[in-house]
């Protein structure tokens, strides 16, 4: 009955009265689930997403890339539980480059053993190329060097020889 009374009210005279009337209609139709403004709908997950969005967009805009929208951020973090977002936030905050760490951590393909081996092989190849560029030879062509000698061991402390004790 409440919603009928709201509709029977006299026509509002100002914008504030219109807003108040719409608010009353929404409250009566939805009961306790009424949403009055955007700030009332804030959730801890939304706050975390907004935090990531701000930090990442600062880096992206600085690099000349377009900013990420809230919808895209939602899609990226869709399967990530809220508890894990707090962990992600803590490790990204500790990293020297927030954006790099964020993109590394949300891509699960980078954390498989096959990918680790592939990255290690690529790393070795790049190092060999850098070595060849710097010294003019390939890594395989380097002369074998003698192994470094071990540090001399300190002389053992002398223990006075004793005759073994007899058990009987």
C-alpha positions in Angstrom: 0.0 0.0 0.0 2.9 2.3 0.6 3.8 2.5 -3.0 0.3 3.5 -4.0 0.4 6.4 -1.5 3.7 7.6 -3.0 2.1 7.7 -6.5 -0.9 9.6 -5.2 1.3 12.4 -3.8 1.0 15.8 -5.4 3.4 16.5 -8.3 6.8 17.6 -7.0 7.9 21.2 -7.4 11.7 21.0 -7.4 14.5 18.6 -8.4 15.1 17.7 -4.8 11.5 16.7 -4.4 11.7 14.6 -7.5 14.8 12.8 -6.2 13.1 12.3 -2.8 10.0 10.9 -4.5 12.1 8.4 -6.6 14.0 7.4 -3.5 10.7 6.7 -1.7 9.4 4.7 -4.6 12.6 2.6 -4.8 12.6 2.0 -1.0 8.9 0.9 -1.0 9.3 -1.4 -3.9 12.6 -3.0 -2.8 12.0 -2.9 1.0 15.3 -3.3 2.9 17.3 -3.9 -0.3 16.8 -0.4 -1.5 19.8 1.1 -3.2 19.9 4.8 -2.8 23.2 5.8 -4.4 26.3 4.4 -5.8 28.4 4.8 -2.7 25.8 2.6 -0.8 26.5 -0.2 -3.2 30.3 -0.3 -2.5 31.7 -3.7 -1.6 35.1 -4.7 -0.4 35.7 -6.5 -3.7 34.8 -3.4 -5.7 37.1 -1.3 -3.5 39.9 -3.7 -4.2 39.2 -3.6 -8.0 39.1 0.2 -7.9 42.5 0.1 -6.1 44.1 -2.1 -8.7 42.5 0.0 -11.5 44.0 3.2 -10.2 47.5 1.8 -9.7 47.6 0.1 -13.1 46.1 2.9 -15.0 48.7 5.3 -13.6 51.4 3.2 -15.1 49.5 2.6 -18.4 48.8 6.2 -19.0 52.4 7.1 -18.2 53.5 4.6 -20.9 51.1 5.9 -23.4 48.7 3.0 -23.3 44.9 3.4 -22.9 43.4 3.2 -19.5 41.6 0.0 -18.4 37.9 0.2 -17.6 36.2 -1.1 -14.5 34.5 -3.7 -16.7 37.8 -5.0 -18.0 39.2 -5.2 -14.5 36.1 -7.1 -13.4 36.7 -9.6 -16.2 40.4 -10.0 -15.4 39.7 -10.7 -11.7 36.5 -12.7 -12.3 37.7 -16.1 -11.0 40.0 -14.6 -8.3 38.5 -14.9 -4.7 38.4 -11.7 -2.6 40.9 -13.3 -0.1 43.4 -13.7 -2.9 42.9 -10.1 -4.0 44.3 -9.0 -0.6 47.3 -11.3 -1.2 47.8 -9.9 -4.7 47.6 -6.4 -3.3 50.3 -7.1 -0.7 52.8 -8.7 -3.1 52.2 -6.0 -5.8 52.7 -3.3 -3.2 56.1 -4.8 -2.2 57.2 -5.1 -5.8 59.3 -2.2 -7.4 56.9 -2.1 -10.4 53.3 -2.6 -9.3 51.9 -3.1 -12.8 54.5 -5.6 -13.9 54.0 -7.7 -10.8 50.2 -7.6 -11.2 50.2 -8.8 -14.8 52.7 -11.5 -13.9 50.6 -12.8 -11.0 47.2 -12.9 -12.7 48.4 -15.0 -15.6 48.4 -18.7 -14.5 50.1 -19.9 -17.6 53.4 -18.4 -16.4 53.5 -20.6 -13.4 53.6 -24.1 -15.0 56.8 -26.2 -15.1 56.8 -26.3 -18.9 56.7 -22.5 -19.0 59.6 -22.3 -16.4 61.7 -24.5 -18.6 60.9 -22.5 -21.7 61.8 -19.2 -20.0 65.0 -20.7 -18.7 66.0 -21.9 -22.3 65.1 -18.4 -23.7 67.2 -16.8 -20.9 70.2 -19.0 -21.8 69.8 -18.2 -25.5 69.6 -14.4 -24.8 72.7 -14.6 -22.5 74.6 -16.4 -25.2 73.7 -13.8 -27.8 74.7 -11.0 -25.4 78.0 -12.7 -24.7 78.7 -13.1 -28.4 77.9 -9.5 -29.1 80.1 -8.3 -26.2 83.1 -10.5 -26.7 82.9 -11.5 -30.3 82.7 -15.2 -29.7 80.0 -17.6 -29.1 79.6 -19.3 -25.7 80.4 -22.7 -27.2 83.7 -21.4 -28.6 85.0 -20.1 -25.3 88.3 -21.7 -24.2 87.9 -24.1 -21.4 89.2 -22.6 -18.2 90.8 -24.6 -15.5 88.6 -25.1 -12.5 89.3 -22.7 -9.7 91.5 -24.4 -7.1 89.8 -25.2 -3.8 90.8 -23.1 -0.9 93.5 -24.9 1.2 92.0 -26.6 4.1 93.3 -25.6 7.5 95.6 -28.2 9.1 93.8 -30.6 11.2 94.3 -30.2 14.9 96.5 -32.8 16.4 94.9 -35.2 18.8 97.2 -37.0 21.1 97.2 -40.6 20.2 95.9 -42.8 23.0 95.9 -46.4 23.2 92.5 -47.9 22.7 90.7 -48.8 25.8 90.1 -52.4 26.4 86.6 -53.4 27.4 87.6 -56.1 29.7 
